[in-house]
Amino acid sequence: MYSIAELQTRLHQLGALPAHRDRVLRHWLHNIPLDKGRRALQHFLPLAVREALPELMGELASLARLQEQHPGADGSERLLVGLQDGQSAEAVLLPRGGLCVSSQVGCAVGCRFCMTGQGGLVRQLGSAEILAQLALARQIRPVRKVVFMGMGEPSHNLAAVLEAIELMGTVGQIGHKQLVFSTVGDARIFDQLRQARVRPALALSLHSSNAQRRRELLPRAAPLEPQWLVEEADRYGRDTGYPVQYQWTLIEGVNDSAEEIDGVARLLAGRWGVLNMIPYNSVPALPYQRPDWERCRAIARELHQRGVLTKLRDSAGQDVDGGCGQLRARAQQQALQ
Ligand code: SF4
């Protein structure tokens, strides 16, 4: 049962009405024990559904099992999540009630600096598997914000991601502004996000202001001009009222030059949004390096002075050797040994 549509079909076969689905989902996403909500369930659910609930809940719980948990010194915790078919995905509990979820196993974009991108796309996650990461995380601590910045490119799995966002923003009781759709950009997404019942905030991964360099760094991202992407993102941000987060992984000797700083200033000065500058989290298997922290601070300061609201952020979980895709890569290696 990977998708919510499959759950809906199962419930329908048991005689449930469409509205009953949300009661079941509420119990699951908030980890409410069945006996705790028994009165409500007895009132509202047909007998056949109530009888099937323990089995259904067991199946939902098996969509995402905790395989590994790596606490970091900054309050984050990296989770390796086991899926029903033996695949795994990564999720990260962030400080202050955040959760970073995966939307795919692997990723087709192939960013040169990302471990997940090196193995290509393995498979899509169903909407239920995305929601299952939230249910699992809430067994560990409360979650009030969900960012789609884990493994995968959400625009490549748009229907499942939008369904998960809608349910997180309604039954899951996450504020809409606290749902963050993070993308490298795709021409279709801006209109579709605008039309969604729950419209999330937007994070746009830029990484370079230079179209050619961006194509080299993100080889299978849609070949769209950074200028066009920023204008579309800006329009979406203004329509929703949520400032856009522009993401920039800062890599030594790759996108930390004076020319790039000029390019960022040209693209983003005066925009209603924030530039999250994240110094690269070096990985032994890849040839990229993290710039010196003082250099990062100087870049952030300069951009700030040039009218770009810039936040220099340390990537969560750096000290547990778990940048995006690393936990999964390491688990696969161990399985082969
Ligand atoms: Fe995919 Fe994101 Fe990794 Fe790029 S950084 S390969 S978009 S998971």
Boltz pocket constraint, residues with backbone or C-beta under 6 A from the ligand:
constraints:
  - pocket:
      binder: B
      contacts: [[A, 106], [A, 107], [A, 108], [A, 109], [A, 110], [A, 111], [A, 114], [A, 115], [A, 116], [A, 117], [A, 118], [A, 149], [A, 150], [A, 151], [A, 152], [A, 153], [A, 184], [A, 324]]
      max_distance: 6.0
